[in-house]
Amino acid sequence: MNESDTLDVFVDEIGQNITIDGPKIIKGSSTDIPTRAIKLGLRLPSYLRRLENPQNSHDLCKSRMYFSYRSKQVIQDSTAFIKAAIVKAQKLISKSSYLKAVSLLQSITEQGITHSDVYYLLGEAYRLLEDIDKAEEYLNKALLMKIHSPYCYFSLGKVFQAKEKYDESIKFFQKFLKRMDCPDGHYELGRSFMWLGYYEEAIEEYTDFIDIKKHLNLDPAVLLLRAEAYEAIDRPDFAQRDYKHVLRINPNYYAPYLEHAQELANAGRFQESKTIVEFVRHRSKYNN
């Protein structure tokens, strides 16, 4: 079988599934075909090299069909590669291998690939590495993409918490909660409100968190935070209720605090030890 016959067989195999629309597939003159192949990362097959300067419309049509088909294959392969890299990066981040995740994701961006999840995971990895400026940069890049994870807003909220820009963090947590009614969003929004002294708003967010998690494993730390907010607005009765709830969940909740206080006292750091003991005494007295 000569080269011309080989080309005919190839085109016959794929021709039924490809719509021929030359001007939209290959822009410019016929001599653009090899250039387009190089840009797509394709290697020009030997039997198509003679079409670098097609001599007739039949050859040009066949070459356009070939490159249209191969372009689709390259796009499919690239998509599969990116998805696999994203899954691997997520696993690395879950294992606290943040630098490895950054290295993997940067290798993708260096190829000129733009993808919102790649940018989001880069931002998250940098945030967990405490490189806050880099985290903000990549999370903002993710938001510029038409489709992006709502967790971009959550992570940017955490970034602005780290920068102690609590007003900004509130905006991003609220945007996150508009898209996902997630308990972690309520918890972090409550913390930002607390730092700004907006105690009633903090109580509302902590309550939403507790309502969502009440049938799951409720972290007593949230009850403590809400109790402190109640005390700040002079509602000791509600604070007492939450302090009691903590000890119902775990009667030994404060044991690690007291152990740490003892360690500080043994090291001669008596004032710090006393502060912790008073903290525990105030919160555990309601168990009587």
LINNOR-V819032 format. One record per helix or strand. SS is the DSSP state (a for helix, b for strand). FROM is the first residue (numbers start at 1). TO is the last residue. Records with the same first field share a line. If there is no record, write none. Layout:
# LINNOR-V819032
SS: FROM-TO / FROM-TO
This chain:
# LINNOR-V819032
a: 3-15 / 22-25 / 32-39 / 46-53 / 57-94 / 98-109 / 116-128 / 132-144 / 151-162 / 166-179 / 183-195 / 199-213 / 220-232 / 236-249 / 255-266 / 270-287
